[in-house]
Amino acid sequence: MTGQGPEVVTPIPIPDQQLSVGERRLVADLDTVFTDPTDKLTFTAQSSDPVVVRPEKVDSTLLYVTLTTTGFALVTVTADDGNETASTSFSVSTQGNQPPEITSLTVDTTGSAGITFTAEATDDDDATLFYLWDFGDSADTSGVDLKTVRHVYASARNRSPDSRPAAPRRAH
């Protein structure tokens, strides 16, 4: 019988997880995360970095994750009723992981086409860093290892950039 597709039950059905290396944890009974009143659901789980986080199902609905090494991964869980799918994601990271820290920020105004900003940051886990640049004038840019950016301001009065390096976080 086919009705409407599967739905995620709540806005944040599986909370982000912090585990110790080698720890295996039950994170959800997927029958409580997804609903489809008319069709039987099957579930899959994928890690953005299977070297760091290994998701596994025990029987058909219990989802466990194992943190195999220091790091971060996004786990995406999908429910499928044979016709349509629904997904939700949560992050898994090393327990006690400290956020990255900016060690220097340099500004180069010598070019004629904007200003060049360079941030140097360190991370205790040597993780690949994700940089978010907010230029203070309603413009921003972001990306993995985006240490240096060039920006052109519309006026001279809005020059207050902010850079926030972070380990990659949950994205939908």
C-alpha positions as CSV (number, residue, x, y, z in Angstrom):
1,M,0.0,0.0,0.0
2,T,1.4,3.4,-0.9
3,G,0.5,6.6,0.9
4,Q,2.5,9.7,1.6
5,G,6.2,9.3,1.9
6,P,8.2,8.8,5.1
7,E,8.6,11.8,7.4
8,V,11.1,12.7,10.1
9,V,9.2,12.8,13.4
10,T,10.9,15.8,15.1
11,P,13.1,18.7,13.9
12,I,16.3,17.3,15.6
13,P,15.5,13.6,16.0
14,I,19.1,12.3,16.6
15,P,21.3,14.7,18.6
16,D,24.9,15.3,17.7
17,Q,27.2,12.8,19.4
18,Q,30.6,13.1,21.1
19,L,32.4,9.8,21.7
20,S,35.7,8.5,22.8
21,V,37.9,6.7,20.2
22,G,36.7,3.0,20.1
23,E,33.4,3.7,21.7
24,R,30.3,2.1,20.2
25,R,26.9,3.8,21.1
26,L,23.3,3.2,20.4
27,V,22.1,6.5,19.0
28,A,18.5,5.7,17.9
29,D,15.7,3.3,17.3
30,L,14.9,4.4,13.8
31,D,11.2,3.6,14.2
32,T,11.0,6.6,16.6
33,V,12.9,8.9,14.2
34,F,10.8,8.3,11.1
35,T,7.1,7.6,10.4
36,D,5.1,6.4,7.5
37,P,1.6,5.3,8.5
38,T,0.9,3.2,5.4
39,D,4.2,1.7,4.2
40,K,7.0,-0.4,5.7
41,L,10.3,1.5,6.0
42,T,13.8,0.3,5.3
43,F,16.8,2.3,6.7
44,T,20.3,3.1,5.6
45,A,23.1,5.1,7.3
46,Q,26.1,6.6,5.7
47,S,29.1,8.4,7.2
48,S,30.8,11.3,5.5
49,D,34.1,9.8,6.7
50,P,33.8,6.0,7.2
51,V,37.4,6.0,8.5
52,V,36.4,8.1,11.5
53,V,32.8,7.0,12.1
54,R,31.2,3.6,11.3
55,P,27.4,3.5,11.4
56,E,25.8,0.1,11.7
57,K,22.3,-1.3,12.2
58,V,21.5,-4.1,14.6
59,D,18.3,-5.9,13.5
60,S,16.3,-3.7,11.2
61,T,15.8,-0.5,13.3
62,L,18.5,0.1,15.9
63,L,21.3,2.4,14.8
64,Y,24.7,2.2,16.5
65,V,27.8,4.3,15.6
66,T,31.5,3.5,16.4
67,L,34.1,6.2,16.5
68,T,37.2,4.5,15.1
69,T,39.7,7.3,15.3
70,T,40.0,11.0,16.3
71,G,38.0,13.3,14.1
72,F,34.6,14.3,12.9
73,A,32.0,12.9,10.5
74,L,28.4,13.6,9.5
75,V,26.1,10.6,9.6
76,T,23.1,10.7,7.3
77,V,20.2,8.3,8.0
78,T,17.6,7.7,5.3
79,A,14.2,6.0,5.5
80,D,12.8,4.5,2.3
81,D,9.2,3.3,1.7
82,G,10.0,1.9,-1.8
83,N,8.7,5.1,-3.5
84,E,10.0,8.0,-1.5
85,T,12.7,8.8,1.0
86,A,13.3,11.1,4.0
87,S,16.7,11.8,5.6
88,T,18.2,13.4,8.7
89,S,21.8,14.0,9.7
90,F,23.8,14.2,12.9
91,S,27.5,14.8,13.7
92,V,29.8,12.5,15.5
93,S,33.1,13.9,16.9
94,T,35.8,13.1,19.4
95,Q,34.8,13.6,23.0
96,G,36.6,16.6,24.5
97,N,37.5,18.1,21.1
98,Q,38.4,21.7,21.5
99,P,37.5,24.3,18.9
100,P,40.3,25.6,16.6
101,E,42.0,28.8,17.6
102,I,43.1,31.7,15.4
103,T,46.8,32.4,15.9
104,S,47.2,35.3,13.5
105,L,45.1,37.5,11.2
106,T,46.8,39.6,8.6
107,V,45.3,42.3,6.3
108,D,46.9,43.3,3.0
109,T,45.6,46.6,1.5
110,T,48.3,47.0,-1.1
111,G,46.3,45.6,-4.0
112,S,44.0,47.8,-6.0
113,A,41.2,45.3,-6.3
114,G,40.1,44.8,-2.7
115,I,41.7,43.7,0.5
116,T,43.3,40.3,1.2
117,F,42.8,38.7,4.6
118,T,44.8,35.7,5.8
119,A,44.0,33.8,9.0
120,E,46.3,31.2,10.6
121,A,44.6,28.7,13.0
122,T,45.6,25.7,15.0
123,D,43.5,22.7,16.0
124,D,44.5,20.3,18.8
125,D,43.3,17.3,16.7
126,D,45.0,18.5,13.4
127,A,41.6,18.4,11.8
128,T,41.0,19.9,8.4
129,L,39.5,23.4,9.2
130,F,36.4,25.0,7.8
131,Y,36.7,28.8,7.6
132,L,33.7,31.2,7.8
133,W,34.6,34.8,6.8
134,D,32.1,37.5,7.7
135,F,33.3,40.8,6.2
136,G,31.0,43.0,8.3
137,D,29.1,44.4,5.3
138,S,26.5,41.6,4.8
139,A,28.9,39.6,2.7
140,D,30.5,36.3,3.7
141,T,32.2,33.3,2.3
142,S,33.3,30.0,3.6
143,G,35.1,26.8,2.7
144,V,37.5,24.1,3.8
145,D,41.1,25.4,4.2
146,L,40.0,28.8,3.0
147,K,42.8,30.6,4.9
148,T,43.1,33.5,2.5
149,V,40.3,35.5,0.9
150,R,40.0,38.7,-1.1
151,H,37.1,41.1,-0.6
152,V,36.0,44.4,-2.2
153,Y,34.1,46.7,0.1
154,A,31.4,49.0,-1.4
155,S,32.4,51.8,1.1
156,A,35.4,52.4,3.4
157,R,33.3,52.5,6.6
158,N,32.3,48.8,6.8
159,R,35.8,47.2,7.2
160,S,35.5,44.8,10.2
161,P,36.1,41.2,9.1
162,D,35.7,38.3,11.3
163,S,37.1,34.8,10.6
164,R,35.9,31.7,12.5
165,P,37.7,28.5,11.7
166,A,35.9,25.4,12.8
167,A,35.8,21.7,12.3
168,P,33.1,21.0,9.7
169,R,29.7,20.9,11.3
170,R,26.3,19.6,10.6
171,A,24.8,20.6,7.2
172,H,21.5,19.9,5.7
